[in-house]
Amino acid sequence: MLRIVTHIERLLLVHDCVIVPKFGGFVLQVVPAVQQAEEHMFRPLRKEIGFNRTLQHNDGLLPESYMQMYAVDYRQAQLMLEEDVEDIKSTLQQYGKLSLGVLGSFCVGEEGQMIFHPGETDLFSAVSYGLPVFHFPALAPLQMEREEELLLVSKKEKKDTLYIPVSRRLIRVAMVSAAAVALFLLVSTPVEDVNQEAYTASFVPAGVVAQKLVLSEPFLPDSLVAETEKKQEFSEEMIAREMKEVAPVPVQAKKVVASKPVAVQPKKMYHIVIASFPTESQADEFIAGVDRNACKHVSKVVRDGKYRIYADKFDNREAAESYMATLRANPKYKDAWLFISR
């Protein structure tokens, strides 16, 4: 019984249909690739085995396979095939089921019909290179969440940080100014005597005004007076020095640099080249043989050690290309090309 299964498996690798005479045919059906978005599943192109009981005729594939494997003639191969088919039928009638390996299995239904269950195998899916079914979950939502988190963190950092530009020179000026004000407040200013009579009302008796109190100045030693004067002079020197440091530095006049004259770029010229030579003598010899009716302004131009013969030159690209198209209509100048120079 296993002998015929081996032949059917080998033939299905080459043919899409193998018929077992007086039993039925095994048919390979192509199932296209499928993508199930909900389950994130991908199923590649494959072939599934089916069974058609109406195919009863002999297509000659199995007898030929028997002949090649066992080196027998067609009659002997036919007898061996019929024997294997009878074994399949008798096994089904006796046990009610039959397994054919990777091909699948048969069983007898309640009404006596024969039911085929195909086997799950990728043996016959050579077109898909045996690729199995695989699942690939979507990663887009995870990537989007990470990008949103990074964006929120960057916005928060920018919001919490406040940059205030402060000039060091301005701080220094403010400190010096504060020091100068403090020194002015510490230094006492002498107050002159005030004429009490000028601030006395006319209704005050003259005798009272005459008896004014005379305040005597406190007695200070000479050493203490000299020390006080030195401190006052030192404070004035410090204030003058600080104010000198804070004084603005005169701005030097900027040097006027004369602008250099801009060099004028030479205009582009478009040459319609019809030949090129390494030496000048060859170029002159070619120019002598050029048809002047077709190339009225033929001449040569030297670039990179080569002498290029041009039929005409223009300062406009469109005019040059139009003339080149007309010149190429002549078979002698069909290889004419455009050369741009300055």
C-alpha positions in Angstrom: 0.0 0.0 0.0 2.8 2.4 0.8 4.3 1.7 -2.6 1.6 3.7 -4.5 1.8 6.6 -1.9 5.5 7.1 -2.8 4.7 7.3 -6.5 1.9 9.8 -5.9 4.1 12.1 -3.8 6.9 12.1 -6.4 4.5 12.8 -9.3 2.8 15.7 -7.4 6.1 17.5 -7.2 6.0 17.8 -11.0 2.3 17.6 -12.0 -0.7 19.3 -10.5 -3.0 16.3 -11.0 -2.3 12.5 -10.5 -5.1 10.1 -11.2 -5.4 6.7 -9.5 -7.4 4.5 -12.0 -10.8 3.3 -10.7 -10.2 5.2 -7.4 -9.9 9.0 -8.0 -7.5 11.9 -8.7 -5.3 13.9 -6.4 -5.3 17.6 -7.4 -3.1 20.5 -6.2 -5.0 23.8 -5.8 -3.2 27.1 -5.6 -4.1 29.3 -2.6 -2.9 32.9 -2.8 -1.1 34.8 -0.1 -3.3 36.1 2.7 -2.8 38.9 5.3 -5.1 39.0 8.3 -4.7 42.4 9.8 -6.6 41.7 13.0 -4.4 38.7 14.0 -1.3 40.2 12.4 -0.8 37.0 10.5 0.8 36.5 7.0 0.3 33.3 5.1 2.4 33.0 1.9 1.4 31.5 -1.5 0.9 27.7 -1.1 -0.7 24.6 -2.7 -3.3 22.4 -1.0 -4.1 18.8 -1.9 -7.6 18.0 -3.0 -9.3 14.7 -4.1 -11.8 14.3 -7.0 -13.5 11.0 -7.0 -15.0 11.5 -10.5 -11.5 11.2 -12.1 -11.4 7.5 -12.8 -9.5 7.2 -16.1 -5.9 6.2 -16.5 -3.7 9.1 -17.4 -0.6 7.0 -17.7 1.5 8.8 -15.1 1.4 6.1 -12.4 2.2 3.1 -14.8 5.1 5.1 -16.3 6.4 5.8 -12.8 6.2 2.1 -11.9 8.1 1.2 -15.1 10.9 3.6 -14.4 11.4 2.6 -10.7 11.1 -1.2 -11.0 12.4 -1.6 -14.6 9.3 -3.6 -15.8 7.2 -3.3 -18.9 3.8 -1.5 -19.2 1.8 -4.7 -18.7 3.6 -5.6 -15.5 3.4 -2.0 -14.2 -0.4 -2.0 -14.8 -0.8 -5.2 -12.8 1.2 -3.8 -9.9 -0.9 -0.6 -9.9 -4.2 -2.5 -10.0 -3.0 -4.6 -7.0 -2.2 -1.5 -5.0 -5.6 0.1 -5.7 -7.4 -3.1 -4.6 -5.4 -3.0 -1.3 -6.5 0.6 -0.7 -10.2 -0.2 -1.3 -10.1 -3.3 0.9 -8.4 -1.4 3.8 -11.1 1.3 3.7 -13.9 -1.3 3.7 -12.3 -3.3 6.6 -11.2 -0.5 8.9 -13.3 2.5 7.7 -10.2 4.8 7.4 -6.9 4.9 5.6 -3.8 7.1 6.1 -1.6 8.1 3.1 1.1 10.0 4.9 1.7 13.6 4.0 -1.1 13.4 1.3 -3.8 13.1 4.0 -6.2 10.4 5.0 -9.6 8.9 4.0 -12.5 7.8 6.1 -16.0 6.3 5.4 -18.9 8.5 6.3 -22.3 7.5 7.8 -23.9 7.1 4.4 -21.0 5.1 3.0 -19.3 8.0 1.1 -15.6 8.4 1.1 -14.3 11.6 2.8 -10.8 12.9 2.2 -8.9 15.0 4.8 -5.8 16.8 3.2 -2.5 16.7 5.1 -0.9 19.9 6.4 2.4 20.0 4.5 4.5 22.6 2.6 6.2 19.8 0.5 4.4 20.9 -2.7 4.7 24.7 -2.2 7.9 25.1 -4.1 6.8 28.4 -5.5 6.8 30.0 -2.0 10.2 28.4 -1.1 8.6 26.7 1.8 7.9 29.9 3.8 5.7 29.1 6.8 2.8 31.1 8.3 4.2 33.8 10.6 2.8 36.5 12.9 4.2 40.1 13.0 2.7 42.4 15.6 2.4 46.1 14.8 5.1 48.2 16.4 3.8 51.7 15.3 1.8 52.5 18.5 4.8 51.8 20.7 7.0 54.0 18.7 4.4 56.8 18.7 4.1 56.6 22.5 7.9 57.0 22.9 8.0 60.0 20.6 5.2 61.6 22.6 7.0 61.1 25.9 10.2 62.6 24.5 8.3 65.6 23.2 6.6 66.2 26.6 9.9 66.0 28.5 11.6 68.4 26.1 8.7 70.9 26.4 8.8 70.7 30.2 12.5 71.3 30.4 12.1 74.4 28.1 9.3 75.7 30.3 11.1 75.3 33.6 14.3 76.9 32.5 14.4 80.7 32.2 17.5 82.4 30.7 18.2 86.1 31.6 21.2 87.6 29.7 23.2 89.9 32.0 26.2 91.9 31.0 29.3 91.7 33.2 30.2 95.3 32.4 26.8 96.5 33.6 27.2 94.6 36.9 30.6 96.2 37.4 29.3 99.7 36.7 26.4 99.1 39.2 28.9 97.9 41.9 31.2 101.0 41.4 28.2 103.3 41.5 26.9 101.7 44.8 30.4 102.1 46.3 30.6 105.7 45.3 27.2 106.5 46.9 28.2 104.7 50.1 31.4 106.8 50.3 29.5 110.0 49.8 27.1 109.1 52.6 29.9 108.2 55.0 31.8 111.5 54.5 30.3 114.3 56.7 29.7 117.7 55.3 30.5 120.7 57.7 27.6 122.9 58.5 28.2 126.7 58.8 26.8 128.7 61.7 23.3 130.0 61.2 22.3 133.6 62.1 19.7 133.0 64.8 18.5 136.6 64.5 17.4 136.1 60.9 15.2 133.2 62.0 13.7 135.1 65.1 10.3 136.6 65.0 9.8 140.3 65.7 7.6 139.7 68.8 10.6 138.1 70.6 12.2 140.6 73.0 15.6 141.8 72.0 17.1 141.0 75.3 16.2 137.3 74.9 17.8 137.3 71.5 21.0 138.9 72.9 21.3 136.1 75.4 21.7 133.3 72.9 23.5 130.2 73.8 27.0 129.9 72.4 27.9 126.3 71.6 31.6 125.7 71.9 33.2 123.3 69.5 34.4 120.0 71.0 38.1 119.8 71.7 39.9 117.3 69.4 43.6 116.3 69.6 45.8 117.3 66.7 46.6 113.6 65.9 42.9 112.7 65.5 42.2 115.7 63.2 45.1 114.8 61.0 43.9 111.2 60.7 40.4 112.3 59.8 41.7 114.5 57.0 43.8 111.6 55.6 40.8 109.3 55.5 38.8 112.0 53.7 41.6 112.5 51.1 41.9 108.7 50.6 38.1 108.3 50.1 38.2 111.1 47.4 41.1 109.4 45.6 39.3 106.1 45.5 36.1 107.7 44.1 38.1 109.4 41.4 39.9 106.2 40.5 36.7 104.1 40.3 35.0 106.7 38.1 38.0 106.8 35.8 37.8 103.0 35.3 34.1 103.2 34.5 34.6 106.0 32.0 33.6 104.8 28.5 36.4 103.9 26.1 36.4 106.0 22.9 35.3 104.1 19.9 37.9 103.9 17.3 36.9 104.9 13.8 36.3 102.0 11.5 38.7 101.6 8.7 37.0 102.0 5.3 38.1 99.1 3.1 37.8 99.8 -0.6 35.7 97.1 -2.3 37.5 95.1 -4.9 36.2 95.2 -8.5 34.1 92.2 -9.4 35.5 90.2 -12.3 33.0 89.9 -15.1 32.5 86.2 -16.1 33.0 85.5 -19.8 29.9 84.7 -21.8 29.2 81.0 -22.6 29.6 79.9 -26.2 28.0 76.8 -27.7 30.0 75.0 -30.4 28.5 72.3 -32.7 31.4 69.9 -32.9 31.6 67.5 -35.9 35.2 66.1 -35.4 38.1 66.1 -33.0 41.9 65.5 -33.6 45.0 65.4 -31.5 47.2 67.6 -33.8 46.6 70.9 -35.6 47.7 69.5 -39.0 45.0 66.8 -38.9 42.4 69.4 -37.9 43.4 71.8 -40.8 43.3 68.9 -43.3 39.8 68.0 -42.1 38.6 71.6 -42.4 39.8 71.8 -46.0 37.5 69.0 -47.0 34.4 70.2 -45.2 31.4 71.2 -47.3 31.0 75.0 -46.9 27.4 74.9 -48.0 26.4 72.8 -45.0 29.0 74.3 -42.6 29.4 78.0 -43.5 31.3 79.0 -40.3 33.5 75.9 -39.9 36.5 76.5 -37.6 38.4 74.9 -34.8 38.7 75.4 -31.0 41.6 74.1 -28.8 40.7 72.7 -25.4 42.7 70.2 -23.2 45.2 69.6 -26.0 42.6 68.6 -28.5 41.6 70.4 -31.7 37.8 70.3 -32.0 36.2 71.2 -35.4 32.9 73.0 -35.1 30.4 73.7 -37.9 29.1 76.9 -36.2 29.0 78.5 -32.8 26.2 80.4 -30.9 25.8 82.4 -27.7 22.3 80.9 -27.2 21.8 77.3 -26.3 18.3 77.0 -27.9 19.7 78.3 -31.2 22.7 75.9 -31.0 20.5 72.9 -30.3 18.1 73.8 -33.2 21.1 74.1 -35.6 22.5 70.8 -34.3 19.2 69.0 -35.0 19.2 70.3 -38.5 22.9 69.4 -39.1 22.3 65.8 -37.8 19.9 65.2 -40.7 22.9 65.1 -42.9 24.4 61.5 -42.6 28.0 62.9 -42.7 27.3 64.9 -39.5 24.9 62.6 -37.7 27.4 62.3 -34.7 27.6 66.1 -34.2 27.5 67.1 -30.5 27.3 70.3 -28.4 30.5 71.7 -26.7 30.2 74.5 -24.2 33.1 76.9 -23.5 33.7 80.4 -22.1 
